């Protein structure tokens, strides 16, 4: 099978999974939370092991304590996914707000360029999205992570399909 066909299939699958996720965002949000819990717990175990390998007493202790907190966070997310969805949604909202504020600050540093308005618009929309989520937190929190995952899968699929057709059209021009 040609390389571009593999990327095309992967892109189509990503779009299908994105639509599936968007059809049931609450279940996807719970799944994302459980997966995050598994990853936090595994990372915590590795952090603890790495902490024991440190030479200094202080760095060893800090590494082990951080690892223990990560394991506890992971266990909490795995066994209490609904509360985890709320916590992760709050974290995402804070990140949206911080990102939007950072873009607004950047926009004003670009005031005399052609990039001012696009950056300003991007920042304003991101801050407004964070404000909307905050104002409607309990209505949107249960499905927000799933919706974001579904949108990302759709965009990823579109990008992979574009990449596939690019590779198909440029196969003689690129050295792979």
C-alpha positions as CSV (number, residue, x, y, z in Angstrom):
1,X,0.0,0.0,0.0
2,X,1.3,3.4,-0.9
3,X,2.3,5.9,1.9
4,X,-0.3,8.5,0.8
5,X,-3.1,5.9,1.0
6,X,-2.1,5.0,4.6
7,X,-2.3,8.7,5.6
8,X,-5.7,9.0,3.8
9,X,-7.1,6.0,5.7
10,X,-5.8,7.4,9.0
11,X,-7.4,10.8,8.2
12,X,-10.7,9.2,7.3
13,X,-10.6,7.1,10.5
14,X,-9.8,10.2,12.6
15,X,-12.8,12.0,11.1
16,X,-15.1,9.0,11.8
17,X,-13.8,8.8,15.4
18,X,-14.3,12.6,15.8
19,X,-17.9,12.3,14.7
20,X,-18.4,9.3,17.0
21,X,-16.9,11.4,19.9
22,X,-19.1,14.4,19.1
23,X,-22.2,12.1,19.1
24,X,-21.5,11.3,22.7
25,X,-19.3,14.0,24.3
26,X,-20.1,13.1,27.9
27,X,-18.9,9.5,27.5
28,X,-15.8,10.8,25.7
29,X,-15.1,13.3,28.5
30,X,-15.2,10.5,31.1
31,X,-13.0,8.4,28.9
32,X,-10.5,11.3,28.5
33,X,-10.5,11.7,32.3
34,X,-9.8,8.0,32.9
35,X,-7.1,8.0,30.3
36,X,-5.5,11.1,31.9
37,X,-5.7,9.3,35.2
38,X,-3.9,6.3,33.8
39,X,-1.2,8.5,32.3
40,X,-0.7,10.6,35.5
41,X,-0.4,7.4,37.6
42,X,2.1,5.8,35.1
43,X,4.1,9.1,35.0
44,X,4.1,9.2,38.8
45,X,5.5,5.8,39.1
46,X,8.3,6.7,36.6
47,X,8.9,9.9,38.6
48,X,9.2,7.9,41.8
49,X,11.7,5.5,40.2
50,X,13.6,8.4,38.8
51,X,13.6,10.1,42.2
52,X,15.3,7.1,43.8
53,X,18.0,7.4,41.2
54,X,18.8,11.0,42.1
55,X,22.1,11.7,44.0
56,X,21.2,14.7,46.2
57,X,18.9,14.1,49.2
58,X,16.8,17.1,48.5
59,X,16.3,16.3,44.7
60,X,15.6,12.7,45.6
61,X,12.9,13.7,48.1
62,X,11.3,16.3,45.7
63,X,11.2,13.8,42.9
64,X,9.6,11.1,45.0
65,X,7.0,13.5,46.5
66,X,6.0,14.8,43.1
67,X,5.8,11.3,41.8
68,X,3.5,10.3,44.8
69,X,1.2,13.3,44.1
70,X,1.0,12.3,40.4
71,X,0.1,8.7,41.3
72,X,-2.6,10.0,43.8
73,X,-3.9,12.4,41.2
74,X,-4.0,9.6,38.6
75,X,-5.8,7.2,41.0
76,X,-8.3,10.0,41.9
77,X,-9.1,10.6,38.2
78,X,-9.4,6.9,37.4
79,X,-11.8,6.1,40.3
80,X,-13.7,9.4,40.4
81,X,-14.0,10.3,36.7
82,X,-17.0,12.6,37.0
83,X,-15.3,14.8,39.6
84,X,-12.2,14.6,37.4
85,X,-14.2,15.9,34.4
86,X,-15.1,18.9,36.4
87,X,-11.5,19.5,37.6
88,X,-10.1,19.1,34.1
89,X,-12.7,21.3,32.6
90,X,-11.8,24.0,35.2
91,X,-8.2,23.6,34.2
92,X,-9.0,23.9,30.5
93,X,-11.1,27.0,31.2
94,X,-8.2,28.6,33.1
95,X,-5.8,27.7,30.3
96,X,-8.2,29.3,27.7
97,X,-8.4,32.5,29.8
98,X,-4.6,32.6,30.3
99,X,-4.0,32.0,26.6
100,X,-6.5,34.6,25.5
101,X,-5.0,37.2,27.9
102,X,-1.5,36.4,26.6
103,X,-2.7,36.9,23.0
104,X,-4.3,40.2,23.9
105,X,-1.0,41.4,25.4
106,X,0.8,40.2,22.3
107,X,-1.7,41.9,20.1
108,X,-1.0,45.3,21.7
109,X,2.7,44.7,21.2
110,X,2.0,44.2,17.5
111,X,-0.2,47.4,17.3
112,X,1.5,48.9,14.3
113,X,1.6,45.7,12.2
114,X,-0.8,43.8,10.0
115,X,-1.0,41.1,12.6
116,X,-2.6,43.3,15.3
117,X,-6.3,42.6,14.4
118,X,-6.0,38.9,13.9
119,X,-4.1,38.5,17.1
120,X,-6.6,40.8,19.0
121,X,-9.6,38.9,17.6
122,X,-8.0,35.5,18.6
123,X,-7.4,36.8,22.1
124,X,-10.9,38.3,22.5
125,X,-12.6,35.1,21.2
126,X,-10.6,32.9,23.5
127,X,-11.3,35.1,26.6
128,X,-15.0,35.1,25.6
129,X,-15.0,31.3,25.3
130,X,-13.4,31.0,28.8
131,X,-16.1,33.5,30.1
132,X,-18.9,31.5,28.5
133,X,-17.6,28.2,30.0
134,X,-17.3,29.9,33.4
135,X,-20.8,31.4,33.2
136,X,-22.3,28.1,32.1
137,X,-19.9,25.8,33.9
138,X,-22.2,23.1,35.2
139,X,-24.1,22.9,31.9
140,X,-21.1,22.5,29.7
141,X,-18.5,20.9,32.0
142,X,-19.7,17.3,31.5
143,X,-19.3,17.4,27.7
144,X,-16.6,20.0,27.1
145,X,-13.6,17.7,27.1
146,X,-15.4,15.3,24.7
147,X,-16.4,18.2,22.4
148,X,-12.8,19.5,22.3
149,X,-11.5,15.9,21.6
150,X,-14.0,15.5,18.8
151,X,-13.1,18.8,17.2
152,X,-9.4,17.9,17.4
153,X,-10.0,14.6,15.8
154,X,-12.0,16.2,13.0
155,X,-9.2,18.8,12.4
156,X,-6.6,16.1,12.6
157,X,-8.4,14.0,10.1
158,X,-8.7,16.9,7.7
159,X,-5.0,17.7,8.1
160,X,-4.1,14.1,7.4
161,X,-6.3,13.9,4.3
162,X,-4.7,17.1,3.0
163,X,-1.3,15.6,3.8
164,X,-2.2,12.4,1.9
165,X,-3.2,14.3,-1.2
166,X,-0.2,16.5,-1.0
167,X,2.1,13.4,-0.8
168,X,0.2,11.8,-3.8
169,X,0.7,14.9,-5.9
170,X,4.3,15.6,-4.9
171,X,5.6,12.0,-4.8
172,X,8.0,12.6,-7.6
173,X,9.2,15.9,-6.2
174,X,10.0,14.8,-2.7
175,X,12.7,12.5,-1.5
176,X,11.3,10.2,1.1
